[in-house]
Amino acid sequence: MYKHLIFLSVLFVLLLPACSYKGVPYFQDLNQNAPAKESISNFNPITIQPEDILGISVSSLNSEASSVFNYNLNTITGTAQNANNPVVGYLVDEKGQVQLPLIGSVKVSGLTISGVREKIQQQLTEYLKQPVVNVRLLNFKVSVMGDVLRPGVYPVTNQRISIPEAITLAGDLNITALRSNIILIREQEGNREYIPIDLTSKKLFNSPYYYLKTNDILYIQPGKNKYASVDNSYRNISILLSALSIVVILLTR
């Protein structure tokens, strides 16, 4: 009986998952003994999609005419804006269009931010003297969920964010996270993609998915040892059982 108890206690200890350092470091195939340099060829500017919200401000020599773009109220959120830097939110409809004063419907879906700016500015020259248009994507956000310090939805203000930057915003991966099995979930043009990402390889830097897009979701899968590493009481209980088994054997001899 006692032999069975000892065997079960030892087996329980052995079966507890252990954290392996091998899977912890990022970009393991990166040469850390010498500097390296490579060109960036995988960045593509964000393209506008239906349901995006564009912040558009217009100025011109016709200050009264251009003011119709810059009233001091955000039409999407209903919150007051800074009068010195007014930005109005225009929702891109299901047809990929925005409705603007003076020029009416403008097809923006599929265009980059600079493409939208140039298109609107060109059409406004018919109504305004030397118009200057600024465009910003107001609802650019990414989500990080799973085994990170601070899972959540993070707004992006500079119109460009990479996977490492998004993970850093979330406080980095926990030690128990699977760095080689991250899932990027992306929706665009009516399709949803599930893309595996490996943070242990420097190949990520040249991946077409290195830079995130609006509404991207990063899911960080926890390893099998998640709960054992968070709650060491499991291992402590098994060790205690083993010790008690030995004590019982010694006392009954």
Disulfide bonds with the S-S distance in Angstrom:
none
